[in-house]
Amino acid sequence: MSTRVDVEEIQTTRSEKVLALVLMAFVLIGGIWAYQRIDDEVRDAVGVEQVALTAAEQAAIDRLDRARLDLEAARQRRAAARDNLELRREAYRTELDAGRQAPVLERAYMRAQVRLRRAQTAIAKAQGEVAAAKPAADRATKRISDEYDSRQDRSELITFLLRLVLAMGSLAFGYWLLGTLRRRGSRYFPVALAAVGYAAILAFVLAADYITDYVDPLELGPLVLSLFGIALTLVAFAALQRYLARRLPLRRVRKRECPFCGYPVRSNGRCEGCGRAVVAPCSTCGSERRVGTLHCGACGAR
């Protein structure tokens, strides 16, 4: 004898509901871990952090760095030479204004002028070196930047697609498990609800993660996920309605209700709510049989 019952008639205990919630929480922890791990694995596979300069490019950048350091040092020497020149000039002018000859101060002033001119010459030379080194260094920097951006974009796209597959796959599996356990009338039905809940939360995480992303390939990601989830949910809802359409008349008859409208019929031959016949002859033995039952009460035929 079969003890199979409708899922809707199973009385789920509080303990089962709690265990279903706990199961969903633990599955969600694993799902979020996988969601985050995808990014690390893809970045390693694409080699985002492995973009490197060639020896020639590194030499060009090093040359520019040295030239800029030399230029900065030359500017500091010029500033020091200018300060020294001003001090020597003021000291020499003070002596001349006093009407005194100051040959020592004069020579010091002349040497300060020479040092300033040399500092200015060194600056010009350093600026020329910077100008000469800059094009090659800029090309190297641009090449490495473009390569990094290209790999970064590729990594983000692959990561997004894999995360989308994870979310959609989880959602599809949850609905498949829901339908399978429903058809079997299994008391493990709350497990399917936990799987669907996990998948819905994971999908929400994905949508929230990419909702503000302005990269073209990813802009439609949340919309695609939303449309997929809506379509899958509507399919599941339609399947549920078809299932209920087959099982609802039997549930109503079991409660002595009209299988068509659900109005109480008690022992009447017709429904007082819709007027339709609720008792009809069996097609096998001709005995009276209540409409909506699975088997005839007299001969047992379906």
C-alpha positions, 0 to 999 in steps of 0.5 A: 500500500502506498503512503504517498501524499501531496507535498502541500498536505505534509505537515512540516515541523518546526525542527525541519524548518530550522534545519532547512534554514541552517542548511541554506546558510551553510550552502550559502557560505560555500556558494559565496566562497566559490563566488569570491574564489572565482575572481582569484583563480581567473586573475591567476589564470589570465596573469593580471599580476604577471605583466612585466617589462622587457629588459629594454623597457626597464632600461628606458624607464630607469634612464628616465628616472635617473635623468629626473633625479639628476635634474632635481639635483641640478635644480637644488644646486642652482637654488643653492648657487643663487642663494650664495650669489645673493649673499656674496653680492650683498656683502660686496655691495655693502663694502663698495657703498662704504667706499672700501675696496674689497678684493676678497669679496669681489673674487667670492662674488665672481666665483658665485656667478660662475657656480650659478652659470654652471648650475644653469648649464647642468640644468639644461643638460639634465632637461635635455637628458630627460627629454631624450629618455622620455619617449622610450619610457613613455612607450614602455609605460603605455605598453605595460599599462595597456597590457595590464588593462587588457588582461584586467578587462578579460579577467573581469569578463571571464569572472563575471561569466563564470559567476553568472553560470554559478548563479544560474546553475544554482537557480536551475538546480534548485528549481529542478530539485524542487520539482523532483521532490514535489513529484515524488511527494518526498518529506525532503521537500524543505531541502529543495526550498533551502536550495532555491533560497540559497540560489536566490540570495546568490543571484541577488549578490551577483546583481548587487555586485555588478549593478554599478559596473560601467564596463560595456560587456557587464552592464547588462549582467544584472538584467540578464540574470534578472530575466533568467530568474524571472523566466525560470520562476515563471516556468516553475510557477506554471509547472506548479499550477499544472500540478495543482490542477491535477491534484486539487480536485482529489484534495477537494473530494477528500474534504467532501467539496465540489471538485470544480469550485470547492463548495461543500457538497456533503451528500448532494449529487450536484454542487450548490455552488456551481450546479455541476454534477459531483456524482457520475456512473463509473465507466467500468462497472456503472456504479455511482462514483464521486467525480474527481476520485482516483478509483471507483469505490465499487470496482477499484478501476481508475 
